[in-house]
Each structure stands twice: as C-alpha cells, then as structure tokens.
C-alpha cells in the first residue's frame, strides 16, 4: 500500500474534561497516515485514484472545530471514520495530541489504527 501523510496539523478546538478545557479553545495536534492502493507505475502523475490530502486536511480541521469531545480517543475515532469514508483509503493511523497539557514542553495523546 501507498501512504499519504498529513503531519503536524494544528487546530484550535474543545477537547478535555476539565472546566478550563471545556470553556477555552486549546491547541490540538493531528497526524494522519492514509493507506491507499498502490499507484500503477505506468501512470504515476495522473490524479485518478489519488487522495486529495488538502481536502482531507480541511475536513479534519472542520471536524475538530465542530466536535467538542471529552477524550482524545473519541476525537481520534471521529477522524479515523472521516478518513475511512474516502473511496481510496483502506486503512488509517491517527495520532491526536494535546501539546502542553501535562507541562510546557510535553504533550499527551493517543494513536489509533483502523481499517475497513
């Protein structure tokens, strides 16, 4: 399988269980690996069958802003479902982190892998 990478996507959203997290937009970091069918070697520069990564990234941003999840696990699952709804995506790895949630220079988060 081929991989399409979306890395270090930063979005402001509501994520968490504490009062401050429910009232204030916080930074959320998203990394996604989309697994697709291999591209035919004879047609490497044709758009047919390609995953539009800019559209996927835009849709992830909209989803994160719209959802007000309590857990990073739930948000990661939402993103995985969104990605797997794409015609040519067969498997996805989603990593969602909350930078600075534990301390100034660390992040906490989860990474999940899902497939059709």
N, C-alpha and C positions, 0 to 999 in steps of 0.2 A: 504494500500500500504506500501511496504517497502521503506526505504530511503537509498541511497548511498551518503555519504558526501565527498566532496573534499573541504578542508578548507585551507585558507591562502596560496594559490598557488601564488607565486610571480614571475612575468615575466617582463622583460625589453621590452618596445615597444614604438611606437609613438602613442600618444593619446592626443589630445588637439587642440586648435585653435590658440594659440599664437605662434609667431615666434620661441621662445625658445623650445616650446613643439614639434614643427614640425621638429626641427633640431637635437634634442638630445633624446636618449632613456631614458625614465622615468620608474620608478617602477610602476607597476600595480598589484593590489591585486585582486584575484578572489576567490570567494566562490560559490560552486555549490551544490545544493541538487537535486539528481536524484530520482524521484519517480518511482518505479518498481512494478510489480505484486508480491504479497506475495509469499514467497518460501514455497513449501509443507513441512509440519513438518516432514514427514517421510524421506525426502531427504535433510537435511539441509547442508550437507557437500559435495555436488556434484556441479560441475562447470556449468552444463547445465542450461541455463537461467540466469546466473549471468552477471552482467555488469562488464566489465573489467575496473575498475576505474583507473588503471595505464595507460592504453591505452587512456582513455578519458582525463586524465590529460596531457598526452603527446600531444594529438591532440589540446587541448586548448592552450598549450604553443606555438605550431607551428602556430596556428591561430592568436594569439595575436601578435607574432613577425612579421607575414606576413602582417597583416592589418595595415593600417595607418589611423585610424579613427579620426574624429574630435570630436565626442561626446562619452561619456561613454554609453549612451543609445544605440547607434548603435553597439558598441562592445558587450554590454550585449546581444543584439538581435542575433548577429552573434554566440555567444557562446551558446545561447539557441537553435538556429537552429541546430548547430552541435550536441548538446546533444540529441535533439529530433529525430535526424536521426538514433540513435541507436535503434535496434529492440525492446528491452525490456524496454525502457524509455517512460513513458506515460505523465509525467509532469516534469517540471524543474523549480527551482528557481535559478536565477543567480544574484550575487551581484558583481559589479565591482567598485573598489575604486582606487583613486589616493592618496596614502599616502603623507603627507607633502605638498599637493597642496595649501592649504589655510594657513597653518602655520607649524612649525616644528613637532608638536605633534598631528596633526589632519589629517583627510582625508575627501575627498568628493567623492561621488559616487552615484550609483543607484542600486536598486534591482528590478528585474522584475520576473514575474511568467508566464510561458507559458505552454500550453498543446496541445496534438494532438487532 
